[in-house]
Amino acid sequence: MDLGKTFLSWPVVRQLTGDDPLGRGKAAQSARTAALQPRTKTADRVVDSICPYCAVGCGQKVYVKDEKVVQIEGDPNSPVSRGRLCPKGSASEQLVNSPGRVTKVRYRRPYGTDWEDLDLDVAIDMIADRVVETRNRTWQDLDDQGHKVRRTLGFASLGGATLDNEENYLIKKLFTALGAVQIENQARI
Amino acid sequence: MAECHPVGFQWVMEAKARGAKVIHIDPRFTRTSAVSDTHVPLRAGSDIAFLGGVVRYILENELYFEEYVKAYTNASFLVGEEFVDSEDLGGLFSGYDEAKATYDPTSWGYAGASEGSVGKGGAGGADKGHAEGHSLGSGGPSVDPHTIQRDETLQHPRSVFQVLKRHYARYTPEMVEEVCGVPKELFLEVCEAVTANSGRERTTCWVYSVGWTHHSVGVQYIRGSAIIQLLLGNMGRPGGGILALRGHASIQGSTDIPTLFNILPGYLPMPKAGADESFESYLDTIRNHEQKGFWANAESYSVSLQKAWWGEKATVDNGWAFDYLPRISGDHGTYRTVLDMNDGKVDGYFLLGQNPAVGSAHARLQRLGMAQLTWLVVRDLNMIESATYWKDGPEIETGELKTEEIGTEVFFLPAAAHTEKSGTFTQTQRMLQWHHKAVDPPGDCRSELEFFHLLGQKLRERLRDSELERDRPLLDLTWDYPVDEKGEPSADAVLREINGFGPDGQLLNSYLQMKPDGSTSGGCWIYTGVYADGVNQSARRKPGSEQSWVAPDWGWAWPLNRRQLYNRASADPDGKPWSERKALVWWDEDQAKWVGHDVPDFEGTKPPSYRPPEGATGPAALAGDDPFVMQADGKGWLYAPSGLLDGPMPVHYEPSESPVRNAMYHQQGNPTRETFARKDNLQNPSAGEPGADVFPYVCTTYRLTEHHTAGGLSRWLPYLSELQPEFFCEVSPEHARERGLEHLGWATIVTARTAIEARVLVTDRVVPLKVGGKTIHQVGLPYHWGVGGDAVVSGDAANDLFGLSLDPNVHIQESKVASCDIVPGRRPRGPELLRFVEDYRSRAGITVETGNQRFTS
């Protein structure tokens, strides 16, 4: 055992002999603390992103290690935000890694009292079947004044303000081609 | 702004550090008020009286920017003789139809307007069902500029300037005090600050959010501020403008590329049943052949969209597949749809990152409507209340709904987070910013891009052999996006399609290259240029510190990377900056082009001296000093001769539910607001109706820094839930004494819809206001919480209190103000709650007709 090293590394000794006489800095630091590194230092890569909350559009840096998001920081290069994030933006690592986040499809059958499991592909097939059936049953070629409308009022959609432009584009394009018109989002609210 | 857009607010603080004066006008005291020079508390729903008062102050004291007003606004245009102002008709304009509660706006037009040239364009007209105001988007309605009569001296009694002056003559400081509850001295302090900080050397900007839009007369709030900014010369200039701070990452994008019923990408209107039978007649509602400006090229934008969607199948012979578009008839907005759900008329519903069971007005009606659906698809990160209302919603507790009796089939599909997909958000300044995918989404989580791509493929497979004409639009749709090895479609390919291609397959650089002959395509004309020079301009991230203050090389703003709209107005009619201090773009005589810090929002080589030849139309008809290039007459509108359904100028009306009688007009509320007189949408009686005293207080809703709207992105996070764990109401100490409310105790807040409970915060942040000689108390309610079993924190939803009463132009609900009662203690549980609310209704004598009389007889 290296008595000298152990003794000299005692915090009180370091406090009295080093440049931290009040013992509130280096002198009080343990070896474990000294060896710690921020997750931003040990990340495998850093990916440019944008905050998903409000429409200020703050720049984000997403730190990834072992294919997991380990930290999200403000991007100092952004002329909008200059590296800053608000409490929500700062919490966005927890948003993507939230303990409460649902990652499996859930299904509630008609009159059911609880959720059931369902395979994702089966779910999308079932949804496609529902859309086709509803659309066929509620299709209108003409309105009651004989004007052409070629539409369905049998189903509706709400949402888009939290999504990407490209996603809104496909939603509007597909639903319009289907003849669905009750397509709305938060901008109406 | 500090509360809901904190990081954007750093720029307000920068300005303040440089000497700017910051004024916060809001019923509520917030983190913004705390650091503003002045906080002006006013009564919720009284803003037009306040703004009108500012207009009067500017005009009476001759503090308007005369050269700007004369050159760049329609102040000198003459209004027709048939027009009668609301001042002379007890709060109604000419053309009101009592039976229909709508206006025929014909009499509002400019003098000498040719038949049909006013009130028609941009899907305009008087049919309120079509949300025309909204469908006009970035353009104005069409007018024929050639017939306009002007009086450059602004003295003609029918000039817009004089009409405006008469219209606002009664909006005196004393009237503002009486209506808004703002002391005259405080109001005048605002007027003095705003006018002293406007003109050649200085500019003032107005910032608003949904506190201005959530009203039955919300569009006219914004118009009120537009009039002020045009009179003071604050539009198109640095530090000026009217800034809409939007609350969702891409709510601007989802308006530009709309998941909205009434418009197509780039603010092209959806075709209307009966009106738009042919492509030609549809186009004529967007662009009057006589008009000025860039909407005259609507045919190129529209044909390019049809080509992007239907490619080879859109031909000149089939009218560019125009008939593939469904037709709308009237209001298909989200509130109309939810009422239809309650009537059993809607089978299916997709919820895509939205939580109406908490976040939409009359949240109770939202949940009851969803319980009538046959199927529901919820796509979200978390198990939101809109996905679980069938087992743990408030109506299960009251016994109104029983889980075993709800026949709705519910699919919950987990969504990918922003870090798990690539794509663009359009932020509040119209700037597109690309975010790169960092990791794969976990488990079954998928992007909307993948889900909808796959759903489209599956639907096309199912209908592949169909010979029905109705299925052609789906089967002929361009839907072949490249996918990666995991099945995720390329967002980059979608953005390229949105940008558009030329005849040679090259990406377009500008919407000016679009042609009406089918040789170009583009999914959203205002976004053309986001892929200019084959580069994803939205992904540019040149550090802000390495470029000018305009920062043009970070992201990409529509249109054509212009960071400030209508910036031609930053220079005087001769093309020189109004002042060196406020220079933005200007005409460079030597280079014979517009230059400056920003991309000029004007034809680059059109000199200030340009005057259109006789008979010119479209962009060529814009003179060198017509800065408002999307307007049909090139001018900023102090007076709107068409395009609005509730009047050419803002008028103060009381909210749909108000304990206060309109002090200015006989007409109490917006006479054209959209109401729904139904048993499931009862309204409180307002002042002047029997029973109004049962609901003597005003309530308003708002957000907190630590949460996001209906909580779907915040109440599931332990960090944020710990910071703001519980639903509360803010009341003044005087109000607490009057009602026996205890700080940190419970209160029950009641309207005709329901009663909810909240913890009480007694605080002098809420100020009792003197209105019309009586004290008005306001109750503040943050609306983030909802009843459910899955979030980290839950609570009653403030939106349960509000009924449906909508702005007629845009069908947005009045959820920033209602009347209410508040009593100490928790609300009754179970069926007792229904009896408690029923007792209130009967005491107030509420019927289906209560509060739904739009015309005040």
Boltz contact constraints between the chains, C-beta under 6 A:
constraints:
  - contact:
      token1: [A, 47]
      token2: [B, 436]
      max_distance: 6.0
  - contact:
      token1: [A, 47]
      token2: [B, 438]
      max_distance: 6.0
  - contact:
      token1: [A, 48]
      token2: [B, 436]
      max_distance: 6.0
  - contact:
      token1: [A, 49]
      token2: [B, 435]
      max_distance: 6.0
  - contact:
      token1: [A, 50]
      token2: [B, 425]
      max_distance: 6.0
  - contact:
      token1: [A, 50]
      token2: [B, 433]
      max_distance: 6.0
  - contact:
      token1: [A, 50]
      token2: [B, 435]
      max_distance: 6.0
  - contact:
      token1: [A, 52]
      token2: [B, 249]
      max_distance: 6.0
  - contact:
      token1: [A, 52]
      token2: [B, 418]
      max_distance: 6.0
  - contact:
      token1: [A, 53]
      token2: [B, 708]
      max_distance: 6.0
  - contact:
      token1: [A, 54]
      token2: [B, 5]
      max_distance: 6.0
  - contact:
      token1: [A, 54]
      token2: [B, 247]
      max_distance: 6.0
  - contact:
      token1: [A, 55]
      token2: [B, 246]
      max_distance: 6.0
  - contact:
      token1: [A, 55]
      token2: [B, 251]
      max_distance: 6.0
  - contact:
      token1: [A, 55]
      token2: [B, 427]
      max_distance: 6.0
  - contact:
      token1: [A, 55]
      token2: [B, 428]
      max_distance: 6.0
  - contact:
      token1: [A, 56]
      token2: [B, 5]
      max_distance: 6.0
  - contact:
      token1: [A, 56]
      token2: [B, 7]
      max_distance: 6.0
  - contact:
      token1: [A, 56]
      token2: [B, 8]
      max_distance: 6.0
  - contact:
      token1: [A, 57]
      token2: [B, 427]
      max_distance: 6.0
  - contact:
      token1: [A, 57]
      token2: [B, 433]
      max_distance: 6.0
  - contact:
      token1: [A, 58]
      token2: [B, 7]
      max_distance: 6.0
  - contact:
      token1: [A, 62]
      token2: [B, 419]
      max_distance: 6.0
  - contact:
      token1: [A, 62]
      token2: [B, 438]
      max_distance: 6.0
  - contact:
      token1: [A, 64]
      token2: [B, 438]
      max_distance: 6.0
  - contact:
      token1: [A, 64]
      token2: [B, 439]
      max_distance: 6.0
  - contact:
      token1: [A, 67]
      token2: [B, 439]
      max_distance: 6.0
  - contact:
      token1: [A, 69]
      token2: [B, 419]
      max_distance: 6.0
  - contact:
      token1: [A, 69]
      token2: [B, 438]
      max_distance: 6.0
  - contact:
      token1: [A, 69]
      token2: [B, 439]
      max_distance: 6.0
  - contact:
      token1: [A, 77]
      token2: [B, 543]
      max_distance: 6.0
  - contact:
      token1: [A, 79]
      token2: [B, 544]
      max_distance: 6.0
  - contact:
      token1: [A, 79]
      token2: [B, 551]
      max_distance: 6.0
  - contact:
      token1: [A, 79]
      token2: [B, 554]
      max_distance: 6.0
  - contact:
      token1: [A, 81]
      token2: [B, 7]
      max_distance: 6.0
  - contact:
      token1: [A, 84]
      token2: [B, 7]
      max_distance: 6.0
  - contact:
      token1: [A, 86]
      token2: [B, 6]
      max_distance: 6.0
  - contact:
      token1: [A, 86]
      token2: [B, 7]
      max_distance: 6.0
  - contact:
      token1: [A, 87]
      token2: [B, 705]
      max_distance: 6.0
  - contact:
      token1: [A, 87]
      token2: [B, 706]
      max_distance: 6.0
  - contact:
      token1: [A, 88]
      token2: [B, 708]
      max_distance: 6.0
  - contact:
      token1: [A, 91]
      token2: [B, 717]
      max_distance: 6.0
  - contact:
      token1: [A, 91]
      token2: [B, 719]
      max_distance: 6.0
  - contact:
      token1: [A, 91]
      token2: [B, 720]
      max_distance: 6.0
  - contact:
      token1: [A, 94]
      token2: [B, 717]
      max_distance: 6.0
  - contact:
      token1: [A, 94]
      token2: [B, 719]
      max_distance: 6.0
  - contact:
      token1: [A, 96]
      token2: [B, 417]
      max_distance: 6.0
  - contact:
      token1: [A, 96]
      token2: [B, 419]
      max_distance: 6.0
  - contact:
      token1: [A, 98]
      token2: [B, 716]
      max_distance: 6.0
  - contact:
      token1: [A, 98]
      token2: [B, 717]
      max_distance: 6.0
  - contact:
      token1: [A, 100]
      token2: [B, 382]
      max_distance: 6.0
  - contact:
      token1: [A, 100]
      token2: [B, 716]
      max_distance: 6.0
  - contact:
      token1: [A, 101]
      token2: [B, 381]
      max_distance: 6.0
  - contact:
      token1: [A, 102]
      token2: [B, 383]
      max_distance: 6.0
  - contact:
      token1: [A, 102]
      token2: [B, 414]
      max_distance: 6.0
  - contact:
      token1: [A, 103]
      token2: [B, 414]
      max_distance: 6.0
  - contact:
      token1: [A, 103]
      token2: [B, 442]
      max_distance: 6.0
  - contact:
      token1: [A, 103]
      token2: [B, 443]
      max_distance: 6.0
  - contact:
      token1: [A, 103]
      token2: [B, 445]
      max_distance: 6.0
  - contact:
      token1: [A, 104]
      token2: [B, 443]
      max_distance: 6.0
  - contact:
      token1: [A, 104]
      token2: [B, 444]
      max_distance: 6.0
  - contact:
      token1: [A, 105]
      token2: [B, 413]
      max_distance: 6.0
  - contact:
      token1: [A, 105]
      token2: [B, 444]
      max_distance: 6.0
  - contact:
      token1: [A, 106]
      token2: [B, 412]
      max_distance: 6.0
  - contact:
      token1: [A, 108]
      token2: [B, 410]
      max_distance: 6.0
  - contact:
      token1: [A, 110]
      token2: [B, 407]
      max_distance: 6.0
  - contact:
      token1: [A, 110]
      token2: [B, 409]
      max_distance: 6.0
  - contact:
      token1: [A, 111]
      token2: [B, 404]
      max_distance: 6.0
  - contact:
      token1: [A, 111]
      token2: [B, 407]
      max_distance: 6.0
  - contact:
      token1: [A, 113]
      token2: [B, 403]
      max_distance: 6.0
  - contact:
      token1: [A, 120]
      token2: [B, 444]
      max_distance: 6.0
  - contact:
      token1: [A, 123]
      token2: [B, 411]
      max_distance: 6.0
  - contact:
      token1: [A, 124]
      token2: [B, 454]
      max_distance: 6.0
  - contact:
      token1: [A, 127]
      token2: [B, 377]
      max_distance: 6.0
  - contact:
      token1: [A, 128]
      token2: [B, 458]
      max_distance: 6.0
  - contact:
      token1: [A, 128]
      token2: [B, 459]
      max_distance: 6.0
  - contact:
      token1: [A, 130]
      token2: [B, 348]
      max_distance: 6.0
  - contact:
      token1: [A, 130]
      token2: [B, 375]
      max_distance: 6.0
  - contact:
      token1: [A, 132]
      token2: [B, 462]
      max_distance: 6.0
  - contact:
      token1: [A, 134]
      token2: [B, 347]
      max_distance: 6.0
  - contact:
      token1: [A, 134]
      token2: [B, 348]
      max_distance: 6.0
  - contact:
      token1: [A, 143]
      token2: [B, 273]
      max_distance: 6.0
  - contact:
      token1: [A, 143]
      token2: [B, 329]
      max_distance: 6.0
  - contact:
      token1: [A, 147]
      token2: [B, 273]
      max_distance: 6.0
  - contact:
      token1: [A, 147]
      token2: [B, 274]
      max_distance: 6.0
  - contact:
      token1: [A, 149]
      token2: [B, 273]
      max_distance: 6.0
  - contact:
      token1: [A, 149]
      token2: [B, 327]
      max_distance: 6.0
  - contact:
      token1: [A, 150]
      token2: [B, 326]
      max_distance: 6.0
  - contact:
      token1: [A, 151]
      token2: [B, 326]
      max_distance: 6.0
  - contact:
      token1: [A, 154]
      token2: [B, 347]
      max_distance: 6.0
  - contact:
      token1: [A, 155]
      token2: [B, 347]
      max_distance: 6.0
  - contact:
      token1: [A, 155]
      token2: [B, 348]
      max_distance: 6.0
  - contact:
      token1: [A, 156]
      token2: [B, 337]
      max_distance: 6.0
  - contact:
      token1: [A, 156]
      token2: [B, 346]
      max_distance: 6.0
  - contact:
      token1: [A, 156]
      token2: [B, 349]
      max_distance: 6.0
  - contact:
      token1: [A, 157]
      token2: [B, 350]
      max_distance: 6.0
  - contact:
      token1: [A, 158]
      token2: [B, 334]
      max_distance: 6.0
  - contact:
      token1: [A, 158]
      token2: [B, 351]
      max_distance: 6.0
  - contact:
      token1: [A, 158]
      token2: [B, 354]
      max_distance: 6.0
  - contact:
      token1: [A, 159]
      token2: [B, 351]
      max_distance: 6.0
  - contact:
      token1: [A, 159]
      token2: [B, 352]
      max_distance: 6.0
  - contact:
      token1: [A, 159]
      token2: [B, 353]
      max_distance: 6.0
  - contact:
      token1: [A, 159]
      token2: [B, 354]
      max_distance: 6.0
  - contact:
      token1: [A, 160]
      token2: [B, 254]
      max_distance: 6.0
  - contact:
      token1: [A, 160]
      token2: [B, 259]
      max_distance: 6.0
  - contact:
      token1: [A, 161]
      token2: [B, 248]
      max_distance: 6.0
  - contact:
      token1: [A, 161]
      token2: [B, 251]
      max_distance: 6.0
  - contact:
      token1: [A, 161]
      token2: [B, 254]
      max_distance: 6.0
  - contact:
      token1: [A, 162]
      token2: [B, 248]
      max_distance: 6.0
  - contact:
      token1: [A, 162]
      token2: [B, 249]
      max_distance: 6.0
  - contact:
      token1: [A, 162]
      token2: [B, 353]
      max_distance: 6.0
  - contact:
      token1: [A, 163]
      token2: [B, 448]
      max_distance: 6.0
  - contact:
      token1: [A, 164]
      token2: [B, 423]
      max_distance: 6.0
  - contact:
      token1: [A, 164]
      token2: [B, 424]
      max_distance: 6.0
  - contact:
      token1: [A, 165]
      token2: [B, 253]
      max_distance: 6.0
  - contact:
      token1: [A, 165]
      token2: [B, 257]
      max_distance: 6.0
  - contact:
      token1: [A, 165]
      token2: [B, 424]
      max_distance: 6.0
  - contact:
      token1: [A, 166]
      token2: [B, 423]
      max_distance: 6.0
  - contact:
      token1: [A, 166]
      token2: [B, 449]
      max_distance: 6.0
  - contact:
      token1: [A, 166]
      token2: [B, 491]
      max_distance: 6.0
  - contact:
      token1: [A, 166]
      token2: [B, 494]
      max_distance: 6.0
  - contact:
      token1: [A, 166]
      token2: [B, 495]
      max_distance: 6.0
  - contact:
      token1: [A, 167]
      token2: [B, 448]
      max_distance: 6.0
  - contact:
      token1: [A, 167]
      token2: [B, 449]
      max_distance: 6.0
  - contact:
      token1: [A, 168]
      token2: [B, 254]
      max_distance: 6.0
  - contact:
      token1: [A, 168]
      token2: [B, 257]
      max_distance: 6.0
  - contact:
      token1: [A, 168]
      token2: [B, 259]
      max_distance: 6.0
  - contact:
      token1: [A, 169]
      token2: [B, 257]
      max_distance: 6.0
  - contact:
      token1: [A, 169]
      token2: [B, 494]
      max_distance: 6.0
  - contact:
      token1: [A, 169]
      token2: [B, 498]
      max_distance: 6.0
  - contact:
      token1: [A, 169]
      token2: [B, 523]
      max_distance: 6.0
  - contact:
      token1: [A, 170]
      token2: [B, 452]
      max_distance: 6.0
  - contact:
      token1: [A, 171]
      token2: [B, 259]
      max_distance: 6.0
  - contact:
      token1: [A, 171]
      token2: [B, 452]
      max_distance: 6.0
  - contact:
      token1: [A, 172]
      token2: [B, 259]
      max_distance: 6.0
  - contact:
      token1: [A, 173]
      token2: [B, 309]
      max_distance: 6.0
  - contact:
      token1: [A, 174]
      token2: [B, 452]
      max_distance: 6.0
  - contact:
      token1: [A, 174]
      token2: [B, 456]
      max_distance: 6.0
  - contact:
      token1: [A, 177]
      token2: [B, 473]
      max_distance: 6.0
  - contact:
      token1: [A, 177]
      token2: [B, 474]
      max_distance: 6.0
  - contact:
      token1: [A, 177]
      token2: [B, 477]
      max_distance: 6.0
  - contact:
      token1: [A, 178]
      token2: [B, 474]
      max_distance: 6.0
  - contact:
      token1: [A, 179]
      token2: [B, 326]
      max_distance: 6.0
  - contact:
      token1: [A, 181]
      token2: [B, 261]
      max_distance: 6.0
  - contact:
      token1: [A, 181]
      token2: [B, 326]
      max_distance: 6.0
  - contact:
      token1: [A, 181]
      token2: [B, 328]
      max_distance: 6.0
  - contact:
      token1: [A, 181]
      token2: [B, 332]
      max_distance: 6.0
  - contact:
      token1: [A, 182]
      token2: [B, 332]
      max_distance: 6.0
  - contact:
      token1: [A, 182]
      token2: [B, 337]
      max_distance: 6.0
  - contact:
      token1: [A, 183]
      token2: [B, 259]
      max_distance: 6.0
  - contact:
      token1: [A, 183]
      token2: [B, 261]
      max_distance: 6.0
  - contact:
      token1: [A, 184]
      token2: [B, 261]
      max_distance: 6.0
  - contact:
      token1: [A, 184]
      token2: [B, 334]
      max_distance: 6.0
  - contact:
      token1: [A, 185]
      token2: [B, 254]
      max_distance: 6.0
  - contact:
      token1: [A, 185]
      token2: [B, 259]
      max_distance: 6.0
  - contact:
      token1: [A, 186]
      token2: [B, 248]
      max_distance: 6.0
  - contact:
      token1: [A, 186]
      token2: [B, 251]
      max_distance: 6.0
  - contact:
      token1: [A, 187]
      token2: [B, 251]
      max_distance: 6.0
  - contact:
      token1: [A, 187]
      token2: [B, 254]
      max_distance: 6.0
  - contact:
      token1: [A, 187]
      token2: [B, 255]
      max_distance: 6.0
  - contact:
      token1: [A, 188]
      token2: [B, 333]
      max_distance: 6.0
  - contact:
      token1: [A, 188]
      token2: [B, 334]
      max_distance: 6.0
  - contact:
      token1: [A, 189]
      token2: [B, 360]
      max_distance: 6.0
